[in-house]
Amino acid sequence: MTSKHRMKGKYMSILTVKNLSHGFGDRAIFNAVSFRLLKGEHIGLIGANGEGKSTFMNIITHKLEPDDGSIEWSKRVRVGYLDQHTALEKGSTIKDVLESAFKYLFDLEAEMNDMYMRMGDVSQEELDTLMEEVGTIQDILDHNDFYIIDSKVNDIAKGLGLLEIGLEKPVESLSGGQRTKILLAKLLLEKPDILLLDEPTNYLDEVHIDWLRKYLQDYENAFILISHDIPFLNSVVNLIYHMHNQELGRYVGDYDNFMRIFEAKQKQIESAYRQQQQEISDLEDFVARNKARVATRNMAMSRQKKLNKMDRIELSKEKPKPEFNFKTARTSGKLIFEVKDLVIGYEDALCRPLNLRLERNQKVAITGANGLGKTTLLRSVLGEIPSLSGTVELGEFLYTGYFEQEIKDANYKTCIEEVWESFPAFTQYEVRAALAKCGLTNQHIESKIVVLSGGEQAKVRLCKLINKETNFLILDEPTNHLDVDAKAELKRALQAYKGTILLISHEPEFYNDIVTEIWNLEKWTTKIV
């Protein structure tokens, strides 16, 4: 390869990772992973829950030091990471946060204005230098659309549904979903050389997922996207990085193409493994029968050498597949709940007076944009928060199971302790078996919940839900963080469930085959949608 070609390749690579190894305790996540990320690549980072996707993001952004290996970004690469744990400054408005994306440009403008102020008191030579510096800054401001910032802020705020919330609204009054939208909008306004997005659709509703899809399709720079929403992933990526058994595989194309190649590769490995096992068995049998006989001892020794030198194929351990079978309680009364003239909200009303009735065996999806009060409606029906006016009548013989969208507090109990606390009559064997059925390995089961991935934590919460006898399930975004296998199994289990379901979800592919009816809060909201 010529030095010119080497230079060109080097220039195109914006991130080089060499021999990356990392683990937690005795649980290895990566083993000698190497790759190069090139300018403009649109990458989907996939893998089962707990394979280390978020850990990978934390390592390449230097939030976490790896046990071994090197991470090298090329010079002057601006990296933008959607981290849902970023604190928003109290007292800031949405507009303040969005405009902070251009802080470096406002700082340059202030520097330029300061230079103009100094121009009257300097020598001709110093004036020439200042004029040159001012010209450079002015070029940077023009090139980065500094004078149309308001228009750019408005475009992205509109696309992600922030205009209807109100750009002057203080950030501390916002819901988790609204907060994530602001962080995403700020990140997109920064237009970094590479975007790192960890499950960005989790807190977006359908209309804004669609907007983000179009935005990423047209994004001229590179991005790495973690998502278990396969239709979304397929529509925006041109490369798949697959995390599997401590390795990172690279596949050109979308997720469907990756699945075809991966499954064919697995079949080839399994076929080669079976052939090799047969060969090993034949050789071992020959050695055992012939090593004691003088006439055939040399042949036996030669076969033994072949056995010793053989590069043995190992099949990767099958990841446990989850099984969700909900335990059902006695049949409820015909009425599950009825709300009359119910107005939900905290200080301000989030909806017009609602009159809704849910009956036994109905399965209903609640949809609508974030911030309209979907979770507030669930919590008002459950009596966890007071409504502003109206009444809620609950039916008889209700055994309710509630899956909350997010658990905010760090949980330092082990998985075993967490489940045992809810089911003290279980033996330790029964607790372990219940967690294993939800797709958790022994290492997960003995770990503290705080160190698990979002998907593994969701599986622990589902374990508690499916082992409780219920006849009415209330589920708030249960698929957030779940991998493809767990999501498919949860869908099957909810289809088979013999009770009543009230489900909040932003994924039509998930809920369409489960529910009998859809309640769209946008029909009842007092807000502009």
N, C-alpha and C positions, 0 to 999 in steps of 0.2 A: 504493500500500500504506500502511495507517495505521501510526503509530508503535507501536501496540499489537501489530500483526501482526509488525512488524519485530523487536520485543523478544522475542516468542514464538519466532520462527525462530532468533534469536540464542541464546536460552536452550537450545533443543533441540540446537544444534550443539556437539559436544564437541571437535571438531578441525577447523580450517580451514587448508587448504593452498592457497597462491596462487603460480602461475607457477613451479613447481619445475623447475629444470633441473640436471642433474648428469651427469658423465661421468668416465671413467678414461682419461687420455691422449687419444688421438684417437677413443675409443669412447664415443659418447653413450649414456646410459642413459635419461634423461628429458628431454623438451623442453617447457617451459611447461605442466606438469601442474597442474591446479587441481581441488579437490573439497572437499566438506564431509562430515564423518562425524557422523551423528546418534545420539542416545541410543538404546540398545537394538538397533541394527542388528547383524545377524549376517552378516559379510562373508567370502566366500571370495576370496582374492587369488591369481589364477592367471596363468600365462604360461609360455612355454618356458624351459628352462634358460638362464641368462645374460641374461634380460630385466630383471633387477634387483629381484626380489621381496625378497630379504634386505637389499639396499642400501636399499630403500624403508623397511623396518622400522628400519634403523639411522639413517636420516635423521629419521624422525618421532619417534624416541626421543632425538634430539640426540647420538647416538654418533658421527655423521658430519655435518659441515657441508656443505650443498649448495652448488653453484657459484652458484646464484641462486634467489630466491624466498623465501617466508616460511612458517613452520610455527607455528601459534598454537593452543595448547590452552586451553580455557576454564578459569577459575579453579577451584582445588581439585579438579581431576580426578585421580584416582589411576590411574596407568597401570601395568599388569603385563606384563612382557615375558619370555617363555620363551626365555632365551638359554642355549644348551647349553654355552657356554664360561665360564659363571660358576664361580668357584672356590669350593669348599666348605671351610670352615675346618677344618684338621687338628685331630683330637682331639674334634671335635663328634660327637654321636650323631645318628641319623636324627631322634629326638624333638626334640633341641636345634634342628635346622634347621627343623623344622615349627613349633615353638613361636615361632621368631624371626619368623614371619609376624605375630605379635601383639605384637611388641616395643613398638610405640607404646602399646598398652593396658597392658602391664606397667609402662612408664615412667609412665603416668598414675596407676596404682595406687600406685607408689612416691611420686609427688608428693603424692597424697591422704594417704597414711600419714604423710608428713612434716608435712603441715598439721595432722593430728590431734595429733601430738607437740607442735606449737607452741601449741596452743589454751590450754594452762594458763598461759602466760606473757604473754598479750596483753591489751590493753584491750578493753572491750565493743565499741567501733567496729570494731577490727581483727578481733575474733571474728566479728562479723556478716559481714564481708567474706569471711573464711575459710570460714564456714559456706556462704555462697553459692557460692564456688568449688568446695568439696567436693561440693555438690549437683549442680553442672554436670558435674563429672568422673564422679560416680556415675551420672548419666543416660547419659553416653557409654558407660561400662562395661556398663551394663544393655542398652543398645540394640545393642551389638556382641557380645552373648552371652559376655561375659568369663567368667562363672561356669560356663559349660559348654564351655570351650575343650577340655578333655580329650576330651569326647564328639565334638566337631567334628573334632579331629585323628584320632581313631580311625575315624570314618566315612570320611574321605577316604583315610586310610592303607589301610583295608580295600579300598576301591574300586579303588585302584591297585596292590594286591598288596604293600604295604610291611609289613603285619603279619606275614606269614610270613617275611620277612627278619629281623624283630626290631627294634623301635624303639630298643633300646639299642645297636645295632650301630654301631661307628665308621664314619664316611663314607669314610675313606681305603681301606677294604677292599672297596669296592663296584665292580661292573662299570659300564661306560658307560651301559648301559640302566637300571640301578638308580638311578644318579646323576640321570639325566634325569627319572625318575619322582618323585624327591624334589623336584627343582626345580619340577616341574609341580604336585605336591601343595601345596607352600608357596605357589605362585602362586594356586591355587584357594582356599586358606584365606584369603589376603589379600582375596579377592573385590573386585578393583579395578573402577573404573567402565568400564575397557576392558581386555580381555585381548588381547595380541598373541602369537599362537602360530605358530612357524615349524616346520612339519612335526612336530607333537607325536607322531604315531603311529609315527614311524620306530623308536622304541625301546620300543614297547609291544607286548605280545602280544595275541592276539585277544580274550581275556576282558576285558582292561583297556581295549582300544580300544572295546569295546561299552559299558563303564561310562562312558568319557569321552563317547561319543556321547550317551548319555542325559543326562549332566550338562550338556553344551553345548545340547542341545535345550531344557532347562529354564532355562538361564542368563538371568537377567533383565536383565543389563547388556549392553554391546556387546562384540563381539570381531572381530578380523581374523585369519583363519586361512589360512596357506599350507599347501597339501596337494596331493600328486599322487594321493592315494587317493580316486578319484572317488566310489565308493559312500559313503564316510565323509563327504566334502564335501557331497554331495547331501542327506544325512540331517540336516545341522545348519545350513546357511546359508539366508538368504532374499535375499541380494544377491551378485552377482559383480562384482568389480573385475578387469578383464582388462588385463594389461600386454602391449603389442604395439607394436612400432615406435616406441618412446619416448613412447607415449601411454597414458592410463589410461581405459578404457571402463567405464561403469557399466551393469549389466544387472540388472533386478529378477527374482528367482526363483533357481532352482538351476542347476547346471552344464549339465544337459541342455537346459534352456530357453535358456541363453546360447548353446549350440552351434547350436541351431535358428536363433536370430536372427542370430548372427554369420555363419553360412554363407550365409543368405539375403542379408545385407548385402554380403558379399564377391561373391556372384553379380551383384547389382545394380551394384556398382562395376565389375566386369569387363565387364558388358554396356554400361554407359555409356562405359567406356574404349574398347571396340571401335567403338562408334558415333562417338565423338569422333575416333578415329584415322582412320576412313573420311572424316569431314568434313574433317579437316586435309589428308589426302591429296588430296581433290577440290579444295580451295581452293589448295593449293600447285601442283597441276597446272594450274589455271586461270591463276594468276599467271604461272607459267613460260611458258605458251603465249601470253599476251595482253599482257604488260607492254611489249613492244617495238612493238606496233601502235598507231598514233595513235588509231584508232577505239575501241579497247577498253582504252586505258591507264587511264582513270579507273575503270572497273569493276575492273581488276586491282589498282589502288591501294586501292580500297575493301575488296576481299577481303584484301589484305595487312594493312590496319589491323585487320580482324576477327581475322586470325591473331595479330597482335601483342598484341591485348587479351585473347585467349582464356585463360581460367583452366584450365590443362591438368591433366587427371586423371593422377595417378601411381599405378601399382600398387605396393603394398608388396613389397619384395624377399622372395621365397620363402625361408624359413629352410631350411637344408639338412636333409633328413630322414636320420637315421642308417640305416646298413646294417650289421648284425652277421652275418657269415658265418664261423663258427668253422672254423679249419683243423684237419683231423684227421690224427693220426699212424697208424702201422701198428696193426693190431688187437691188443688186449691179450690176455693169457691169460684163461681162463674166470673164474678167481677174481680179484676186485679187491682185497678184503681180508676177513679174518676176525678178529674179536676174541673172545677166550675169557676169561671171568671178569674182564673189564676194569673196573677201578674208577678213575674219573677224578676230578680235583680238585687242589687245591694243598696246603693243610694238612688240610682236612676232605674226606671223600668227598662227592661230589655225586650219586652214584647207587649203586644196588645193583649187584652184578657183572653186566656186560653180556655177552651172547653174541649177536653179530650177524654176518651174512655178506652181503656185497655181490658180485653177479656181473655179468659183462660185459653192457652195454646196459640194466641197470636204471636207473631214474631215481627217486630217493627224496627226498622232502621231510622235513626234520627240524623238528618243531614242538614247542611247549610254552612255558610261561611263561619270562620273562627270569630270568636268574640260576640256571637249572637246569643249565647247562653245555653248551649247544648248540655254542658256539664252542670250548669246552674239548675237547669230543668230537672235533671236526674236527682241532684242533691235536694232540691225542693220537694220532689215527690217522696223521697226517702225520709224527709223530715230532718235532714242534717243541717239545713239552713232555713230560716223563716222566709216565707214569700212576702211580697209587699202588700198583696191583697188576694182575696178569693179563698177557695177551700180545696183541700185534697182529702178524698175519701178512699181509704185502703180496704181491699176485700178481706175475706176471712181465710184462715189457714194458709197464710203466705209464709213460705220458707225462702228467704231472699238471699241470693249470692251477688256481691257487688265487686266488680273488677275496676279499680280506679285507674285513671290514665297514667298518672305519675306518682311515685312515692318520693317525696323531696328529701326526707331525712336519711342520712347515711346509716346503714344497718350493720352493726358489728357482730350480730349473732351469726352462728354457722347455719347452713341450710337445715341441718338436722334439728337444731334448737328452735328455729323459726316454725317448722312444721309441727314439731312435738308440742310446742306451746299451744297450738290450735287443736291438737288431737292427743291429749294426755293419755288416753286409753290405749293408744297404739304402742306396740313394742318397738324397740329400735329397728328390728328387722323390717317391720311394716312401714316405718317412716322411710327407711332407705329404699325399700321396694317402690313406694309411692313416688319418690323423687326420681328414681331410675326410670319409671314408666313415663315420666315427663321429658325424657331425653337427656338427663344429667348423668355424668360419669361419677365414679367414686371420688375422683379429685374435686369435682365441683361440689359434691354432697358434703364433703368435709371442710370446704372453704368457707370463709366469712362471706356473707352476701355482698358486702361493700366492694370486694375485689372482683366480683363477677361482671360479665358484660351485661348490657341492657337486656339482651335476649334471654340470657341465663336467669337474670333476676325475674323477668316476666314468667319464665317457666316455673320458678319457685312459687310465685303468686297464683299461677294457674293450678299448681299441685294442691294448694290449700282450697281453691274454689271447687275443683272437681271431686274432692273427697268429702265435701260438705253436702249433706242432703238438701237439695233445693227444688223448688217448683217455679221459681221466678228468677231469671238471670238478668242482671243489669251490667252491661259491658261498655266501658268507655275507652274507645280506641285500643282494643285488645291486641291488634296485630302490630302495633308500633314495636320495632326491634326484633320481631320474630323472624327466623329464617324461613326459607321456602318450604321445607318439610313440615316445620311446626305450624306454619300458616295453613297449609293444606289439611293437616290433621285436625286443627281447630275448626276449620270450615266443616269437615265431615262430622265432627262431634256435635256441632251446633245444629246441623241438619237433622241429626238423629235424636236430639234432645226432646224429651216428651213434655217439657214444661213451656213456660212463656218467656219470651226474650225481648229486651229493649236494648238496642245496640247502636252506639255512636261509631261511625266509621267514615273515612274519606276514600275508601277503595271500593268502587262499584263491583269490581271483579270478585271481591271477597263477599260482599253482603247480598248481591243480587240473587244468588241461588239459595239463600237462607231465609230471607224475610218474606212475609206475606203482604207487607204494607210499608210505605215510606212516609215519615212525617218530616217535611222540609220546613225548618224554622224560618226560612226566608219569607215564607208566606205570612208569618205572624209578627215578624220583628218590627220594632218602632224605628230601626236604623235604616239608613240608605245602604242598599247592597249594590 
